[in-house]
Amino acid sequence: MLAYSYKNYGAPDVIEKVERPTPTPKPNEVLIRIYATTVSAGDWRARSLTMPKGLGLFGRLVFGITGPRKPTLGTEFSGVVEAVGAEVTTYSPGDAVIGYPGAHFGAHAEFITMPANGKLTLKPDNISFEQAAAIPFGATTAYDFLVNKAKLQSGQTVLINGASGSVGSACVQIAKHLGAEVTAVCSGKNANMVRDLGADRVIDYLSQDVVADGLQYDMVVDTVATLPWSHAQGAIRAGGKMVLIAGKTSDMLLGGLKARHKCKKVISGVASENRAILDAVVTLAAQGKFLPVIDRIYAFDDMQAAHSHVDTGHKKGNVVVAVLPKVSTKIAVNTKDLVNV
Protein backbone atom coordinates (compact mmCIF):
# COMPACT_ATOMS: atom_id res chain seq x y z
CA MET A 1 0.00 0.00 0.00
CA LEU A 2 0.98 3.66 -0.33
CA ALA A 3 1.34 5.86 2.75
CA TYR A 4 2.88 9.17 3.72
CA SER A 5 5.75 8.97 6.17
CA TYR A 6 8.21 11.35 7.83
CA LYS A 7 11.49 10.83 9.66
CA ASN A 8 12.20 14.36 10.87
CA TYR A 9 10.12 17.20 12.25
CA GLY A 10 9.63 20.22 10.05
CA ALA A 11 7.82 21.78 7.12
CA PRO A 12 5.42 19.85 4.84
CA ASP A 13 8.28 18.66 2.65
CA VAL A 14 9.46 16.27 5.40
CA ILE A 15 6.59 13.94 4.51
CA GLU A 16 7.03 11.62 1.54
CA LYS A 17 5.01 8.95 -0.18
CA VAL A 18 6.34 5.46 0.55
CA GLU A 19 5.38 1.87 -0.19
CA ARG A 20 4.46 -0.20 2.85
CA PRO A 21 3.06 -3.71 3.33
CA THR A 22 -0.73 -3.72 3.65
CA PRO A 23 -1.43 -4.57 7.30
CA THR A 24 -3.10 -7.82 8.29
CA PRO A 25 -5.88 -7.53 10.88
CA LYS A 26 -5.42 -9.31 14.20
CA PRO A 27 -8.29 -11.51 15.43
CA ASN A 28 -10.02 -8.52 17.08
CA GLU A 29 -9.28 -6.00 14.31
CA VAL A 30 -10.73 -4.85 11.00
CA LEU A 31 -8.79 -3.85 7.90
CA ILE A 32 -10.18 -0.71 6.27
CA ARG A 33 -9.53 0.73 2.84
CA ILE A 34 -9.37 4.47 3.46
CA TYR A 35 -11.50 6.61 1.16
CA ALA A 36 -10.83 10.01 2.75
CA THR A 37 -8.76 11.48 5.56
CA THR A 38 -7.86 14.97 6.78
CA VAL A 39 -4.87 17.07 7.72
CA SER A 40 -5.83 18.19 11.23
CA ALA A 41 -4.27 20.51 13.77
CA GLY A 42 -3.00 17.37 15.48
CA ASP A 43 -1.14 16.37 12.31
CA TRP A 44 0.32 19.87 12.00
CA ARG A 45 1.52 19.88 15.59
CA ALA A 46 3.04 16.40 15.40
CA ARG A 47 4.76 17.04 12.06
CA SER A 48 6.14 20.49 12.84
CA LEU A 49 6.59 19.91 16.59
CA THR A 50 5.03 23.32 17.14
CA MET A 51 4.13 23.48 20.82
CA PRO A 52 2.90 26.19 23.18
CA LYS A 53 5.72 28.15 24.79
CA GLY A 54 7.33 26.12 27.54
CA LEU A 55 6.09 22.74 26.29
CA GLY A 56 8.77 21.93 23.71
CA LEU A 57 10.28 19.10 25.76
CA PHE A 58 6.80 17.75 26.49
CA GLY A 59 6.14 17.66 22.76
CA ARG A 60 9.20 15.52 22.14
CA LEU A 61 8.23 13.20 24.97
CA VAL A 62 4.82 12.75 23.36
CA PHE A 63 5.77 12.54 19.68
CA GLY A 64 9.34 11.22 19.87
CA ILE A 65 12.61 12.48 21.37
CA THR A 66 14.92 12.20 18.37
CA GLY A 67 12.31 11.77 15.67
CA PRO A 68 8.66 10.90 15.10
CA ARG A 69 7.46 7.88 17.04
CA LYS A 70 4.49 7.53 14.67
CA PRO A 71 5.90 7.95 11.13
CA THR A 72 2.48 7.95 9.43
CA LEU A 73 0.20 10.84 10.37
CA GLY A 74 -3.58 11.06 10.02
CA THR A 75 -5.96 11.30 12.97
CA GLU A 76 -9.30 10.53 11.28
CA PHE A 77 -10.72 8.82 8.23
CA SER A 78 -13.66 7.28 6.46
CA GLY A 79 -13.55 4.13 4.37
CA VAL A 80 -14.85 0.65 3.75
CA VAL A 81 -14.07 -2.53 5.65
CA GLU A 82 -11.87 -4.78 3.52
CA ALA A 83 -11.43 -7.74 5.89
CA VAL A 84 -12.15 -8.67 9.51
CA GLY A 85 -10.29 -10.72 12.10
CA ALA A 86 -11.53 -14.12 13.22
CA GLU A 87 -13.10 -12.77 16.44
CA VAL A 88 -14.93 -9.80 14.88
CA THR A 89 -18.72 -10.03 14.69
CA THR A 90 -19.71 -6.35 14.64
CA TYR A 91 -18.38 -5.46 11.18
CA SER A 92 -18.36 -7.18 7.80
CA PRO A 93 -16.46 -6.57 4.56
CA GLY A 94 -18.21 -3.82 2.62
CA ASP A 95 -19.33 -1.82 5.67
CA ALA A 96 -18.73 1.93 5.33
CA VAL A 97 -17.13 3.25 8.52
CA ILE A 98 -15.73 6.31 10.26
CA GLY A 99 -12.56 5.89 12.30
CA TYR A 100 -10.69 8.03 14.79
CA PRO A 101 -7.17 6.73 15.47
CA GLY A 102 -6.48 10.13 17.04
CA ALA A 103 -3.09 10.24 18.77
CA HIS A 104 -2.27 6.80 17.38
CA PHE A 105 -2.30 8.36 13.86
CA GLY A 106 -1.90 6.18 10.74
CA ALA A 107 -4.71 7.47 8.48
CA HIS A 108 -2.51 9.06 5.79
CA ALA A 109 -2.41 5.73 4.00
CA GLU A 110 -4.47 3.54 1.70
CA PHE A 111 -5.25 1.00 4.44
CA ILE A 112 -5.41 0.94 8.23
CA THR A 113 -6.30 -1.61 10.90
CA MET A 114 -8.48 -0.68 13.87
CA PRO A 115 -9.76 -2.65 16.88
CA ALA A 116 -13.38 -3.59 16.24
CA ASN A 117 -14.29 -2.27 19.70
CA GLY A 118 -12.20 0.86 19.28
CA LYS A 119 -12.97 4.33 17.96
CA LEU A 120 -14.78 3.05 14.91
CA THR A 121 -18.42 3.38 13.91
CA LEU A 122 -20.66 2.86 10.89
CA LYS A 123 -20.96 5.74 8.43
CA PRO A 124 -24.53 7.00 7.98
CA ASP A 125 -25.75 6.70 4.40
CA ASN A 126 -26.69 10.38 4.20
CA ILE A 127 -23.12 11.58 4.86
CA SER A 128 -20.46 11.58 2.14
CA PHE A 129 -17.07 10.00 2.71
CA GLU A 130 -15.43 13.46 2.70
CA GLN A 131 -17.84 14.79 5.31
CA ALA A 132 -17.46 11.62 7.36
CA ALA A 133 -13.67 11.85 7.45
CA ALA A 134 -13.90 15.40 8.79
CA ILE A 135 -16.21 14.58 11.70
CA PRO A 136 -14.09 12.97 14.46
CA PHE A 137 -11.30 15.41 15.36
CA GLY A 138 -13.20 18.70 15.53
CA ALA A 139 -16.57 17.40 16.66
CA THR A 140 -15.39 15.06 19.42
CA THR A 141 -13.14 17.79 20.82
CA ALA A 142 -15.99 20.31 20.80
CA TYR A 143 -18.47 17.81 22.26
CA ASP A 144 -16.17 16.65 25.04
CA PHE A 145 -15.30 20.17 26.18
CA LEU A 146 -18.78 21.71 25.87
CA VAL A 147 -20.91 18.77 27.01
CA ASN A 148 -18.74 16.63 29.28
CA LYS A 149 -16.23 19.06 30.76
CA ALA A 150 -17.98 22.46 30.78
CA LYS A 151 -21.59 21.17 30.87
CA LEU A 152 -23.02 23.94 28.71
CA GLN A 153 -26.76 24.39 29.33
CA SER A 154 -29.65 25.61 27.23
CA GLY A 155 -30.14 29.36 27.51
CA GLN A 156 -26.55 30.12 28.48
CA THR A 157 -24.47 32.64 26.56
CA VAL A 158 -21.18 31.53 25.06
CA LEU A 159 -18.42 33.29 23.17
CA ILE A 160 -16.39 31.03 20.85
CA ASN A 161 -12.97 32.33 19.81
CA GLY A 162 -11.71 30.79 16.58
CA ALA A 163 -15.19 29.93 15.35
CA SER A 164 -14.23 29.21 11.74
CA GLY A 165 -11.73 26.42 12.41
CA SER A 166 -12.37 22.70 12.64
CA VAL A 167 -12.99 22.70 16.41
CA GLY A 168 -14.51 26.19 16.50
CA SER A 169 -17.07 25.54 13.78
CA ALA A 170 -18.06 22.33 15.55
CA CYS A 171 -18.37 24.28 18.82
CA VAL A 172 -20.77 26.75 17.19
CA GLN A 173 -23.04 23.98 15.92
CA ILE A 174 -22.98 21.88 19.08
CA ALA A 175 -23.54 24.91 21.31
CA LYS A 176 -26.58 25.88 19.22
CA HIS A 177 -27.84 22.29 19.36
CA LEU A 178 -27.62 22.53 23.15
CA GLY A 179 -29.72 25.70 23.09
CA ALA A 180 -27.01 28.26 23.87
CA GLU A 181 -26.84 31.81 22.55
CA VAL A 182 -23.62 31.94 20.53
CA THR A 183 -21.28 34.83 19.81
CA ALA A 184 -18.65 33.72 17.30
CA VAL A 185 -15.20 35.29 16.85
CA CYS A 186 -13.56 35.00 13.43
CA SER A 187 -12.30 37.17 10.59
CA GLY A 188 -14.85 39.21 8.68
CA LYS A 189 -14.49 37.08 5.55
CA ASN A 190 -15.81 34.08 7.48
CA ALA A 191 -18.68 35.91 9.20
CA ASN A 192 -21.41 34.68 6.86
CA MET A 193 -20.18 31.13 7.15
CA VAL A 194 -20.40 31.05 10.95
CA ARG A 195 -23.81 32.74 10.82
CA ASP A 196 -24.93 29.93 8.54
CA LEU A 197 -23.68 27.50 11.20
CA GLY A 198 -26.03 29.12 13.71
CA ALA A 199 -24.06 31.92 15.39
CA ASP A 200 -26.37 34.62 16.77
CA ARG A 201 -23.68 37.30 16.66
CA VAL A 202 -20.25 37.60 15.04
CA ILE A 203 -17.22 39.61 16.13
CA ASP A 204 -14.49 40.34 13.56
CA TYR A 205 -11.28 40.09 15.57
CA LEU A 206 -9.41 42.02 12.87
CA SER A 207 -11.44 45.18 13.46
CA GLN A 208 -12.87 44.76 16.98
CA ASP A 209 -11.54 43.97 20.42
CA VAL A 210 -13.14 40.64 21.17
CA VAL A 211 -14.17 41.49 24.73
CA ALA A 212 -14.24 45.31 24.75
CA ASP A 213 -17.99 45.74 24.30
CA GLY A 214 -18.77 45.25 28.00
CA LEU A 215 -20.85 42.12 27.48
CA GLN A 216 -20.41 39.19 29.83
CA TYR A 217 -20.92 35.53 29.01
CA ASP A 218 -21.65 32.38 30.92
CA MET A 219 -18.83 30.73 29.03
CA VAL A 220 -15.87 31.89 26.93
CA VAL A 221 -14.29 29.20 24.76
CA ASP A 222 -10.85 29.64 23.20
CA THR A 223 -10.04 27.15 20.44
CA VAL A 224 -6.96 28.88 19.01
CA ALA A 225 -4.95 30.14 22.01
CA THR A 226 -5.32 33.84 21.17
CA LEU A 227 -7.55 34.91 24.06
CA PRO A 228 -5.61 34.66 27.34
CA TRP A 229 -7.31 34.66 30.73
CA SER A 230 -5.87 38.10 31.51
CA HIS A 231 -7.83 39.58 28.62
CA ALA A 232 -10.95 37.40 28.74
CA GLN A 233 -11.69 37.40 32.48
CA GLY A 234 -13.74 40.60 32.41
CA ALA A 235 -16.08 39.10 29.82
CA ILE A 236 -16.98 36.15 32.05
CA ARG A 237 -19.79 36.63 34.56
CA ALA A 238 -19.36 35.62 38.20
CA GLY A 239 -19.69 31.86 38.37
CA GLY A 240 -18.93 31.59 34.66
CA LYS A 241 -16.31 29.50 32.92
CA MET A 242 -13.35 29.93 30.61
CA VAL A 243 -12.87 26.84 28.44
CA LEU A 244 -9.34 26.48 27.11
CA ILE A 245 -9.39 23.99 24.28
CA ALA A 246 -6.14 25.72 23.34
CA GLY A 247 -4.42 28.34 25.44
CA LYS A 248 -1.29 29.78 26.99
CA THR A 249 0.72 27.27 28.98
CA SER A 250 0.48 29.37 32.15
CA ASP A 251 -3.31 29.63 31.81
CA MET A 252 -3.72 25.90 31.23
CA LEU A 253 -1.52 25.05 34.23
CA LEU A 254 -2.48 27.82 36.65
CA GLY A 255 -5.75 29.14 35.24
CA GLY A 256 -7.85 27.35 37.83
CA LEU A 257 -6.10 29.18 40.66
CA LYS A 258 -6.33 32.52 38.87
CA ALA A 259 -10.03 32.11 38.19
CA ARG A 260 -10.94 30.91 41.68
CA HIS A 261 -10.03 34.31 43.12
CA LYS A 262 -12.56 35.88 40.74
CA CYS A 263 -15.32 33.35 41.57
CA LYS A 264 -14.96 31.88 38.10
CA LYS A 265 -13.61 28.65 36.63
CA VAL A 266 -11.03 27.72 34.01
CA ILE A 267 -11.52 24.38 32.28
CA SER A 268 -8.64 22.91 30.28
CA GLY A 269 -6.99 19.58 29.59
CA VAL A 270 -6.91 17.07 26.77
CA ALA A 271 -10.00 16.08 24.83
CA SER A 272 -11.15 12.55 25.54
CA GLU A 273 -10.93 10.20 22.56
CA ASN A 274 -13.50 7.46 23.08
CA ARG A 275 -16.11 5.57 21.13
CA ALA A 276 -19.10 6.99 23.00
CA ILE A 277 -18.24 10.55 22.00
CA LEU A 278 -17.58 9.52 18.41
CA ASP A 279 -20.96 7.79 18.28
CA ALA A 280 -22.66 10.88 19.73
CA VAL A 281 -21.30 13.30 17.13
CA VAL A 282 -21.88 10.90 14.22
CA THR A 283 -25.49 10.60 15.39
CA LEU A 284 -25.80 14.40 15.38
CA ALA A 285 -24.40 14.44 11.84
CA ALA A 286 -26.83 11.77 10.68
CA GLN A 287 -29.69 13.84 12.10
CA GLY A 288 -28.49 16.98 10.29
CA LYS A 289 -27.71 18.77 13.57
CA PHE A 290 -23.98 18.93 12.87
CA LEU A 291 -21.96 18.78 9.67
CA PRO A 292 -18.26 19.54 9.38
CA VAL A 293 -17.14 22.55 7.39
CA ILE A 294 -14.82 21.58 4.54
CA ASP A 295 -12.41 24.20 3.26
CA ARG A 296 -10.64 22.25 0.52
CA ILE A 297 -10.37 18.70 -0.80
CA TYR A 298 -6.95 17.57 -2.01
CA ALA A 299 -5.95 14.48 -3.97
CA PHE A 300 -3.84 11.87 -2.18
CA ASP A 301 -0.89 12.84 -4.41
CA ASP A 302 -1.17 16.40 -3.07
CA MET A 303 -0.70 15.55 0.62
CA GLN A 304 2.17 18.02 0.99
CA ALA A 305 0.01 20.80 -0.44
CA ALA A 306 -2.75 19.93 2.05
CA HIS A 307 -0.23 20.21 4.90
CA SER A 308 1.01 23.53 3.50
CA HIS A 309 -2.50 24.94 3.50
CA VAL A 310 -3.00 23.94 7.14
CA ASP A 311 0.36 25.54 7.97
CA THR A 312 -0.98 28.94 6.87
CA GLY A 313 -3.24 28.97 9.93
CA HIS A 314 -6.14 30.29 7.85
CA LYS A 315 -8.09 27.19 6.90
CA LYS A 316 -11.86 27.24 7.30
CA GLY A 317 -13.03 24.13 9.09
CA ASN A 318 -11.35 21.02 7.72
CA VAL A 319 -8.85 20.15 5.01
CA VAL A 320 -9.80 16.81 3.48
CA VAL A 321 -7.62 14.46 1.44
CA ALA A 322 -9.42 12.10 -0.94
CA VAL A 323 -7.36 8.90 -0.79
CA LEU A 324 -9.53 7.36 -3.50
CA PRO A 325 -9.79 9.81 -6.42
CA LYS A 326 -13.08 11.49 -7.21
CA VAL A 327 -15.01 10.25 -4.18
CA SER A 328 -16.88 13.52 -4.58
CA THR A 329 -16.23 16.57 -6.72
CA LYS A 330 -17.86 19.35 -4.73
CA ILE A 331 -15.94 21.35 -2.14
CA ALA A 332 -18.22 22.40 0.72
CA VAL A 333 -17.40 25.51 2.72
CA ASN A 334 -20.49 25.77 4.87
CA THR A 335 -23.48 23.75 5.90
CA LYS A 336 -25.63 25.11 3.07
CA ASP A 337 -23.13 23.77 0.52
CA LEU A 338 -22.63 20.31 2.00
CA VAL A 339 -23.75 17.58 -0.37
CA ASN A 340 -24.11 13.83 -0.29
CA VAL A 341 -22.71 11.44 -2.86
C-alpha positions as CSV (number, residue, x, y, z in Angstrom):
1,M,0.0,0.0,0.0
2,L,1.0,3.7,-0.3
3,A,1.3,5.9,2.7
4,Y,2.9,9.2,3.7
5,S,5.8,9.0,6.2
6,Y,8.2,11.3,7.8
7,K,11.5,10.8,9.7
8,N,12.2,14.4,10.9
9,Y,10.1,17.2,12.3
10,G,9.6,20.2,10.1
11,A,7.8,21.8,7.1
12,P,5.4,19.8,4.8
13,D,8.3,18.7,2.6
14,V,9.5,16.3,5.4
15,I,6.6,13.9,4.5
16,E,7.0,11.6,1.5
17,K,5.0,8.9,-0.2
18,V,6.3,5.5,0.5
19,E,5.4,1.9,-0.2
20,R,4.5,-0.2,2.9
21,P,3.1,-3.7,3.3
22,T,-0.7,-3.7,3.6
23,P,-1.4,-4.6,7.3
24,T,-3.1,-7.8,8.3
25,P,-5.9,-7.5,10.9
26,K,-5.4,-9.3,14.2
27,P,-8.3,-11.5,15.4
28,N,-10.0,-8.5,17.1
29,E,-9.3,-6.0,14.3
30,V,-10.7,-4.9,11.0
31,L,-8.8,-3.9,7.9
32,I,-10.2,-0.7,6.3
33,R,-9.5,0.7,2.8
34,I,-9.4,4.5,3.5
35,Y,-11.5,6.6,1.2
36,A,-10.8,10.0,2.8
37,T,-8.8,11.5,5.6
38,T,-7.9,15.0,6.8
39,V,-4.9,17.1,7.7
40,S,-5.8,18.2,11.2
41,A,-4.3,20.5,13.8
42,G,-3.0,17.4,15.5
43,D,-1.1,16.4,12.3
44,W,0.3,19.9,12.0
45,R,1.5,19.9,15.6
46,A,3.0,16.4,15.4
47,R,4.8,17.0,12.1
48,S,6.1,20.5,12.8
49,L,6.6,19.9,16.6
50,T,5.0,23.3,17.1
51,M,4.1,23.5,20.8
52,P,2.9,26.2,23.2
53,K,5.7,28.2,24.8
54,G,7.3,26.1,27.5
55,L,6.1,22.7,26.3
56,G,8.8,21.9,23.7
57,L,10.3,19.1,25.8
58,F,6.8,17.7,26.5
59,G,6.1,17.7,22.8
60,R,9.2,15.5,22.1
61,L,8.2,13.2,25.0
62,V,4.8,12.7,23.4
63,F,5.8,12.5,19.7
64,G,9.3,11.2,19.9
65,I,12.6,12.5,21.4
66,T,14.9,12.2,18.4
67,G,12.3,11.8,15.7
68,P,8.7,10.9,15.1
69,R,7.5,7.9,17.0
70,K,4.5,7.5,14.7
71,P,5.9,7.9,11.1
72,T,2.5,8.0,9.4
73,L,0.2,10.8,10.4
74,G,-3.6,11.1,10.0
75,T,-6.0,11.3,13.0
76,E,-9.3,10.5,11.3
77,F,-10.7,8.8,8.2
78,S,-13.7,7.3,6.5
79,G,-13.5,4.1,4.4
80,V,-14.9,0.6,3.7
81,V,-14.1,-2.5,5.6
82,E,-11.9,-4.8,3.5
83,A,-11.4,-7.7,5.9
84,V,-12.2,-8.7,9.5
85,G,-10.3,-10.7,12.1
86,A,-11.5,-14.1,13.2
87,E,-13.1,-12.8,16.4
88,V,-14.9,-9.8,14.9
89,T,-18.7,-10.0,14.7
90,T,-19.7,-6.3,14.6
91,Y,-18.4,-5.5,11.2
92,S,-18.4,-7.2,7.8
93,P,-16.5,-6.6,4.6
94,G,-18.2,-3.8,2.6
95,D,-19.3,-1.8,5.7
96,A,-18.7,1.9,5.3
97,V,-17.1,3.3,8.5
98,I,-15.7,6.3,10.3
99,G,-12.6,5.9,12.3
100,Y,-10.7,8.0,14.8
101,P,-7.2,6.7,15.5
102,G,-6.5,10.1,17.0
103,A,-3.1,10.2,18.8
104,H,-2.3,6.8,17.4
105,F,-2.3,8.4,13.9
106,G,-1.9,6.2,10.7
107,A,-4.7,7.5,8.5
108,H,-2.5,9.1,5.8
109,A,-2.4,5.7,4.0
110,E,-4.5,3.5,1.7
111,F,-5.2,1.0,4.4
112,I,-5.4,0.9,8.2
113,T,-6.3,-1.6,10.9
114,M,-8.5,-0.7,13.9
115,P,-9.8,-2.7,16.9
116,A,-13.4,-3.6,16.2
117,N,-14.3,-2.3,19.7
118,G,-12.2,0.9,19.3
119,K,-13.0,4.3,18.0
120,L,-14.8,3.1,14.9
121,T,-18.4,3.4,13.9
122,L,-20.7,2.9,10.9
123,K,-21.0,5.7,8.4
124,P,-24.5,7.0,8.0
125,D,-25.8,6.7,4.4
126,N,-26.7,10.4,4.2
127,I,-23.1,11.6,4.9
128,S,-20.5,11.6,2.1
129,F,-17.1,10.0,2.7
130,E,-15.4,13.5,2.7
131,Q,-17.8,14.8,5.3
132,A,-17.5,11.6,7.4
133,A,-13.7,11.9,7.4
134,A,-13.9,15.4,8.8
135,I,-16.2,14.6,11.7
136,P,-14.1,13.0,14.5
137,F,-11.3,15.4,15.4
138,G,-13.2,18.7,15.5
139,A,-16.6,17.4,16.7
140,T,-15.4,15.1,19.4
141,T,-13.1,17.8,20.8
142,A,-16.0,20.3,20.8
143,Y,-18.5,17.8,22.3
144,D,-16.2,16.6,25.0
145,F,-15.3,20.2,26.2
146,L,-18.8,21.7,25.9
147,V,-20.9,18.8,27.0
148,N,-18.7,16.6,29.3
149,K,-16.2,19.1,30.8
150,A,-18.0,22.5,30.8
151,K,-21.6,21.2,30.9
152,L,-23.0,23.9,28.7
153,Q,-26.8,24.4,29.3
154,S,-29.6,25.6,27.2
155,G,-30.1,29.4,27.5
156,Q,-26.6,30.1,28.5
157,T,-24.5,32.6,26.6
158,V,-21.2,31.5,25.1
159,L,-18.4,33.3,23.2
160,I,-16.4,31.0,20.8
161,N,-13.0,32.3,19.8
162,G,-11.7,30.8,16.6
163,A,-15.2,29.9,15.4
164,S,-14.2,29.2,11.7
165,G,-11.7,26.4,12.4
166,S,-12.4,22.7,12.6
167,V,-13.0,22.7,16.4
168,G,-14.5,26.2,16.5
169,S,-17.1,25.5,13.8
170,A,-18.1,22.3,15.6
171,C,-18.4,24.3,18.8
172,V,-20.8,26.8,17.2
173,Q,-23.0,24.0,15.9
174,I,-23.0,21.9,19.1
175,A,-23.5,24.9,21.3
176,K,-26.6,25.9,19.2
177,H,-27.8,22.3,19.4
178,L,-27.6,22.5,23.2
179,G,-29.7,25.7,23.1
180,A,-27.0,28.3,23.9
181,E,-26.8,31.8,22.6
182,V,-23.6,31.9,20.5
183,T,-21.3,34.8,19.8
184,A,-18.6,33.7,17.3
185,V,-15.2,35.3,16.8
186,C,-13.6,35.0,13.4
187,S,-12.3,37.2,10.6
188,G,-14.9,39.2,8.7
189,K,-14.5,37.1,5.5
190,N,-15.8,34.1,7.5
191,A,-18.7,35.9,9.2
192,N,-21.4,34.7,6.9
193,M,-20.2,31.1,7.1
194,V,-20.4,31.1,11.0
195,R,-23.8,32.7,10.8
196,D,-24.9,29.9,8.5
197,L,-23.7,27.5,11.2
198,G,-26.0,29.1,13.7
199,A,-24.1,31.9,15.4
200,D,-26.4,34.6,16.8
201,R,-23.7,37.3,16.7
202,V,-20.3,37.6,15.0
203,I,-17.2,39.6,16.1
204,D,-14.5,40.3,13.6
205,Y,-11.3,40.1,15.6
206,L,-9.4,42.0,12.9
207,S,-11.4,45.2,13.5
208,Q,-12.9,44.8,17.0
209,D,-11.5,44.0,20.4
210,V,-13.1,40.6,21.2
211,V,-14.2,41.5,24.7
212,A,-14.2,45.3,24.8
213,D,-18.0,45.7,24.3
214,G,-18.8,45.3,28.0
215,L,-20.9,42.1,27.5
216,Q,-20.4,39.2,29.8
217,Y,-20.9,35.5,29.0
218,D,-21.7,32.4,30.9
219,M,-18.8,30.7,29.0
220,V,-15.9,31.9,26.9
221,V,-14.3,29.2,24.8
222,D,-10.8,29.6,23.2
223,T,-10.0,27.1,20.4
224,V,-7.0,28.9,19.0
225,A,-4.9,30.1,22.0
226,T,-5.3,33.8,21.2
227,L,-7.5,34.9,24.1
228,P,-5.6,34.7,27.3
229,W,-7.3,34.7,30.7
230,S,-5.9,38.1,31.5
231,H,-7.8,39.6,28.6
232,A,-10.9,37.4,28.7
233,Q,-11.7,37.4,32.5
234,G,-13.7,40.6,32.4
235,A,-16.1,39.1,29.8
236,I,-17.0,36.2,32.1
237,R,-19.8,36.6,34.6
238,A,-19.4,35.6,38.2
239,G,-19.7,31.9,38.4
240,G,-18.9,31.6,34.7
241,K,-16.3,29.5,32.9
242,M,-13.3,29.9,30.6
243,V,-12.9,26.8,28.4
244,L,-9.3,26.5,27.1
245,I,-9.4,24.0,24.3
246,A,-6.1,25.7,23.3
247,G,-4.4,28.3,25.4
248,K,-1.3,29.8,27.0
249,T,0.7,27.3,29.0
250,S,0.5,29.4,32.1
251,D,-3.3,29.6,31.8
252,M,-3.7,25.9,31.2
253,L,-1.5,25.0,34.2
254,L,-2.5,27.8,36.6
255,G,-5.7,29.1,35.2
256,G,-7.9,27.3,37.8
257,L,-6.1,29.2,40.7
258,K,-6.3,32.5,38.9
259,A,-10.0,32.1,38.2
260,R,-10.9,30.9,41.7
261,H,-10.0,34.3,43.1
262,K,-12.6,35.9,40.7
263,C,-15.3,33.4,41.6
264,K,-15.0,31.9,38.1
265,K,-13.6,28.7,36.6
266,V,-11.0,27.7,34.0
267,I,-11.5,24.4,32.3
268,S,-8.6,22.9,30.3
269,G,-7.0,19.6,29.6
270,V,-6.9,17.1,26.8
271,A,-10.0,16.1,24.8
272,S,-11.2,12.5,25.5
273,E,-10.9,10.2,22.6
274,N,-13.5,7.5,23.1
275,R,-16.1,5.6,21.1
276,A,-19.1,7.0,23.0
277,I,-18.2,10.6,22.0
278,L,-17.6,9.5,18.4
279,D,-21.0,7.8,18.3
280,A,-22.7,10.9,19.7
281,V,-21.3,13.3,17.1
282,V,-21.9,10.9,14.2
283,T,-25.5,10.6,15.4
284,L,-25.8,14.4,15.4
285,A,-24.4,14.4,11.8
286,A,-26.8,11.8,10.7
287,Q,-29.7,13.8,12.1
288,G,-28.5,17.0,10.3
289,K,-27.7,18.8,13.6
290,F,-24.0,18.9,12.9
291,L,-22.0,18.8,9.7
292,P,-18.3,19.5,9.4
293,V,-17.1,22.6,7.4
294,I,-14.8,21.6,4.5
295,D,-12.4,24.2,3.3
296,R,-10.6,22.3,0.5
297,I,-10.4,18.7,-0.8
298,Y,-7.0,17.6,-2.0
299,A,-6.0,14.5,-4.0
300,F,-3.8,11.9,-2.2
301,D,-0.9,12.8,-4.4
302,D,-1.2,16.4,-3.1
303,M,-0.7,15.6,0.6
304,Q,2.2,18.0,1.0
305,A,0.0,20.8,-0.4
306,A,-2.7,19.9,2.0
307,H,-0.2,20.2,4.9
308,S,1.0,23.5,3.5
309,H,-2.5,24.9,3.5
310,V,-3.0,23.9,7.1
311,D,0.4,25.5,8.0
312,T,-1.0,28.9,6.9
313,G,-3.2,29.0,9.9
314,H,-6.1,30.3,7.9
315,K,-8.1,27.2,6.9
316,K,-11.9,27.2,7.3
317,G,-13.0,24.1,9.1
318,N,-11.4,21.0,7.7
319,V,-8.9,20.2,5.0
320,V,-9.8,16.8,3.5
321,V,-7.6,14.5,1.4
322,A,-9.4,12.1,-0.9
323,V,-7.4,8.9,-0.8
324,L,-9.5,7.4,-3.5
325,P,-9.8,9.8,-6.4
326,K,-13.1,11.5,-7.2
327,V,-15.0,10.2,-4.2
328,S,-16.9,13.5,-4.6
329,T,-16.2,16.6,-6.7
330,K,-17.9,19.4,-4.7
331,I,-15.9,21.3,-2.1
332,A,-18.2,22.4,0.7
333,V,-17.4,25.5,2.7
334,N,-20.5,25.8,4.9
335,T,-23.5,23.7,5.9
336,K,-25.6,25.1,3.1
337,D,-23.1,23.8,0.5
338,L,-22.6,20.3,2.0
339,V,-23.8,17.6,-0.4
340,N,-24.1,13.8,-0.3
341,V,-22.7,11.4,-2.9
